[in-house]
Amino acid sequence: MDIVCCTDNNYVIPCGVLITSICVNNPKEDFTVHILTEGISTENQEVLKKVIAKYDQQIQFYTVDKKVFANCPISRHITLATYFRLIMTDILPQSVEKVLYLDCDVVVRHSLRPLWDTDIKSYAAGVIPDMSTYVFTTGSNIPHLLAISTLGYYWST
């Protein structure tokens, strides 16, 4: 299983929590976590390597050229790392045929196998509704601001 995460130095701890939750809840799986980053520190790379080594899994780091996203808006909630997922097919080795992209603020509570085994060959991507959809569709102005229906779902990534 190939899992992709995008992070920077500010989100290494949540990324470590995500990796731990994947490992704890998928003990019979073999996987590689691919980290797309603009260059997290060697110290932070070592932190993530130690986390995944406890579970005898693999981790790979890929440095993204941040100039590619020089004109993209960033804010407190949207960092450059947010955009890295858009070019993961250009960065990952060609031997990687399928990935599961997970935001670093996710906690995996069950096996990823059913999600991984879902056949999406006829689709560009498989997505799941954001858990906060209920909040968005119950009195919030966010659906209007995002130009989405209050009867539909919202996908954050």
C-alpha positions as CSV (number, residue, x, y, z in Angstrom):
1,M,0.0,0.0,0.0
2,D,1.4,3.4,-0.9
3,I,0.2,6.3,1.3
4,V,0.9,9.9,0.4
5,C,1.1,12.9,2.9
6,C,2.1,16.5,2.4
7,T,3.7,18.3,5.2
8,D,6.1,21.0,6.4
9,N,8.0,21.5,9.6
10,N,4.9,23.0,11.3
11,Y,2.9,19.8,10.8
12,V,5.4,17.0,11.6
13,I,3.7,16.1,14.9
14,P,0.2,15.6,13.4
15,C,1.9,13.7,10.5
16,G,3.5,11.4,13.1
17,V,0.1,10.9,14.8
18,L,-1.4,10.0,11.4
19,I,1.5,7.5,10.7
20,T,1.1,5.9,14.1
21,S,-2.7,5.6,13.7
22,I,-2.1,3.9,10.3
23,C,0.4,1.4,11.8
24,V,-1.6,0.6,14.9
25,N,-4.8,0.0,13.0
26,N,-3.2,-1.9,10.0
27,P,-0.7,-4.3,11.7
28,K,-0.9,-6.9,8.9
29,E,-0.3,-4.5,6.0
30,D,2.9,-3.6,4.3
31,F,3.1,0.0,3.2
32,T,5.3,2.9,2.3
33,V,4.4,6.4,3.4
34,H,5.5,9.0,0.8
35,I,6.1,12.4,2.3
36,L,5.9,15.4,0.0
37,T,7.6,18.4,1.5
38,E,9.3,21.6,0.6
39,G,12.2,20.4,2.8
40,I,11.5,19.5,6.4
41,S,14.5,19.6,8.7
42,T,16.7,16.5,9.1
43,E,15.7,16.4,12.7
44,N,12.0,16.2,11.8
45,Q,12.7,13.6,9.1
46,E,14.4,11.5,11.8
47,V,11.4,11.9,14.1
48,L,9.1,10.4,11.3
49,K,11.6,7.7,10.5
50,K,11.7,6.6,14.1
51,V,7.9,6.5,14.3
52,I,7.5,4.3,11.2
53,A,10.5,2.1,12.1
54,K,8.7,1.0,15.3
55,Y,6.2,-0.7,13.0
56,D,8.7,-2.1,10.4
57,Q,7.3,0.0,7.6
58,Q,8.9,2.2,5.0
59,I,9.0,6.0,4.5
60,Q,10.3,8.1,1.6
61,F,10.8,11.9,1.5
62,Y,10.4,13.9,-1.7
63,T,11.4,17.6,-1.8
64,V,9.0,19.7,-3.9
65,D,10.4,22.8,-5.7
66,K,8.3,25.5,-4.0
67,K,8.9,27.8,-7.0
68,V,6.2,25.7,-8.8
69,F,3.6,27.2,-6.4
70,A,5.1,30.7,-6.1
71,N,1.9,32.4,-7.2
72,C,-0.5,30.3,-5.2
73,P,-2.3,32.0,-2.3
74,I,-1.2,30.9,1.2
75,S,-2.7,31.7,4.5
76,R,-2.7,30.5,8.1
77,H,-4.8,27.5,7.0
78,I,-3.5,26.9,3.5
79,T,0.3,26.4,3.3
80,L,2.4,25.6,0.3
81,A,2.3,21.9,1.4
82,T,-1.5,22.0,0.7
83,Y,-0.7,22.3,-3.0
84,F,1.9,19.5,-3.2
85,R,-0.8,16.8,-3.7
86,L,-1.6,18.4,-7.1
87,I,1.7,17.2,-8.6
88,M,2.2,13.9,-6.7
89,T,2.0,12.0,-10.0
90,D,5.0,14.0,-11.3
91,I,7.0,13.4,-8.1
92,L,6.4,9.8,-7.1
93,P,8.3,7.0,-8.9
94,Q,6.5,5.4,-11.9
95,S,6.4,2.1,-10.1
96,V,3.8,3.6,-7.7
97,E,0.5,2.7,-9.5
98,K,-2.0,3.6,-6.8
99,V,-1.9,5.8,-3.7
100,L,-4.1,6.6,-0.8
101,Y,-3.7,10.3,0.0
102,L,-4.4,11.3,3.6
103,D,-4.3,14.7,5.1
104,C,-1.9,14.9,8.1
105,D,-4.8,15.9,10.4
106,V,-6.5,12.5,9.9
107,V,-6.5,9.8,12.5
108,V,-7.0,6.3,11.1
109,R,-9.3,4.2,13.3
110,H,-9.8,1.0,11.3
111,S,-8.3,-1.0,8.5
112,L,-7.5,0.8,5.3
113,R,-7.8,-2.4,3.3
114,P,-11.5,-1.9,2.3
115,L,-10.7,1.6,1.1
116,W,-7.6,0.5,-0.7
117,D,-9.4,-2.4,-2.4
118,T,-12.2,-0.1,-3.7
119,D,-12.1,-0.3,-7.5
120,I,-11.6,3.2,-8.9
121,K,-9.9,2.3,-12.2
122,S,-12.7,4.1,-14.1
123,Y,-12.2,7.3,-12.1
124,A,-9.5,10.0,-11.8
125,A,-9.9,9.9,-8.0
126,G,-11.9,8.4,-5.2
127,V,-13.0,10.8,-2.5
128,I,-15.1,10.7,0.6
129,P,-17.4,13.4,2.1
130,D,-15.8,15.7,4.7
131,M,-17.1,14.8,8.2
132,S,-18.0,18.4,8.7
133,T,-20.5,18.3,5.9
134,Y,-23.3,18.3,8.5
135,V,-22.0,21.6,10.0
136,F,-21.8,23.1,6.5
137,T,-25.4,22.2,5.6
138,T,-27.1,23.2,8.8
139,G,-27.4,27.0,8.9
140,S,-23.9,27.9,7.8
141,N,-23.2,30.4,5.0
142,I,-20.2,28.3,3.8
143,P,-22.1,26.3,1.1
144,H,-23.1,29.6,-0.5
145,L,-19.5,31.0,-0.3
146,L,-18.1,27.9,-1.9
147,A,-20.9,27.7,-4.5
148,I,-22.0,24.2,-3.5
149,S,-25.4,22.8,-2.8
150,T,-26.6,22.4,0.7
151,L,-28.1,19.1,-0.4
152,G,-24.8,17.7,-1.5
153,Y,-21.5,16.9,0.1
154,Y,-18.2,18.8,0.5
155,W,-14.8,17.2,-0.1
156,S,-12.0,19.1,1.5
157,T,-9.2,17.7,-0.6
